[in-house]
Amino acid sequence: MPGVKEIAAIVASLLLSGAATAQSTGLEDLVGARGGQAEGELQRRGYVNVRTEKGDDRSYSYWWNADRRQCVTIATMEGRYNSIQPTLPPDCRQSANLRPDPNYANRPASRARPGYDPDPGFGRPGYPGGGPVVGDNTVDLGLVCFGDGTKPGIASGTTWTWNRDRDRYEYGRYNETRTEVFDASLMVQTWSGGGRIRLPRSLIPPINSRGNSGWWDLYDVSIGPDMIRGTYRLNGLNKPRVVIDRRSGRITVQGMSSYGFRGTCDVIGNEPRRF
């Protein structure tokens, strides 16, 4: 059983995590802006670049604002800011005990100066004349989601092992299972009573139910004002669950073992709300 100190540490960690999720960054208006131009605007608002990491199809930069006591992660794709998310202080090499300043929590984002406005068409092409038609269904909601995926993998190599029967070390190969983590993006379309999901190749195992041109039908679809839920049949044993939070734009895909995906979705359309 964990002791009092361990429980207190867990509670503190959860509170910090919740604070990072709920805190407004004040940078929402910079999503879609060109990275090179927007860096000056970030500095004007009090953010300092801490580090940058390269992914497969995007880069992640971490920025710290000492006045807000806020760390943010900015994903850049094709030269533009694709998403700006609050994260915990240790990601910006700061103490985990720092809490975001509550005075900033509900402060609206200030508009960028002329020349820093995001491209209104970036990532949101819209549905001219209505949504696309899939079979006999008209798509009501289209999403493009970016994040991190995981799946089971096999690592192999060579090593020395002890052979007790022969009383000696022997050189040979080994195989072991491991969890592979990678950058990925997927797409979701929903309509009344159904939908489908387009998976990246990295989330499709060798044994699969063969989707239609990369798309898998969603079953048991539930579309509510706050949450969207459904499942798809990856193969006979693995039927991942899809959960989308319409308030935050977060998506979670969870299947058997270490198969899964977590990310943030952009809505396809011109509505001012998230989706």
PyMOL commands that set and color helices and strands:
alter all, ss='L'
color gray80, all
select helices_A, chain A and resi 4-22+28-30+35-44+89-92+102-104+201-203
alter helices_A, ss='H'
color red, helices_A
select strands_A, chain A and resi 47-54+59-65+70-77+80-87+133-134+137-138+141-163+168-191+194-198+215-223+227-231+241-245+250-254+260-267
alter strands_A, ss='S'
color yellow, strands_A
deselect
rebuild
show_as cartoon
